[in-house]
């Protein structure tokens, strides 16, 4: 397990700084060396980018929350409809 985590961290660190010199010059401060291309150019680009970050972050947090505590023991949970239907046959 430790080796897998070390490998993942090494791969993530290795991908930083992969932009070519031309792209580094065109990217704004804080975004250089992240990717190829120009990066955000105006305020609307930053709004779109941060909105996407918030949506992805919220989705990640909620998916982890429901994976850890799925709350499937409620009587009206859809799983119980399937389980009860199979037991009646």
N, C-alpha and C positions, 0 to 999 in steps of 0.2 A: 504494500500500500504506500509506503514511504517513497519507493522508487517511482511509482506512478505520479504522485504529487510533485516530486522533484522534476520529472520529465515534463509535466504540464507547465510548471513554472518556468523551466528553462526555455520551452518553446514560446511561451508568451513573451518572455524577456527578449528572446532572439528576434521576434518579429518587429520589435520597436526599432525605429530608425531605418526602415526599409524604403523610405521615399528617396527618389533620385534627387540630385542637387538642384535641378531646375524646379522641381515641385517644392523643395524646401524653401526656395526663395519666394514662391508665390503664395505660400500659406501664411495666415496671420499668426501672431505670437500666441503660443500655447497649443497650436495645432501642428507645428512643424514636426516632421519625421513620423507622422501617424500613418499617412496614406498618400497615394499619388493623387494629383489633381490640385485645384486651387483652394478648396475649403470654403467655408462660409464667407460670403461677400457683404451681406447687409444684415440689418436687424431682423428681417423676416426669416432669413436663413437660420439665425440663432434661435428664433422662436420655434421654428419647425424642429430643429435639432433637439432643443431642450424638452419640447413636448413629447417627442418620440422617446427620449431617455426616461421621462417620467412614466409614460405608458408601459414601456418595457420593464422598468423597475417595479411598478405596481403589479404587473402580471407575474413577474418572478416571485415577488413576496407572497402573493395570494396562492400561487401554485404550490410553493413550499409549505405554506400554512395548511392547505387542504390535503397535502400528501402526509404531513405529520399527524394532523388531527382531522380525519375526514368527517366526523360526526354522522356516521351511518347508523347509529342506534336509535334514531327517531322513528316512530311508527309510520310516518307519512313519507319516508325516504323511498325513492323510486326502486331501490334495490329490493325492498321488502315486497313490492308488487310481483317481481319476478320470482323471488323465493317462495312466496305464498302460492303462486300459480303452479310452480313445480311440485310443491307438496300436495296439492289437491288432485294431481293426476295419479 
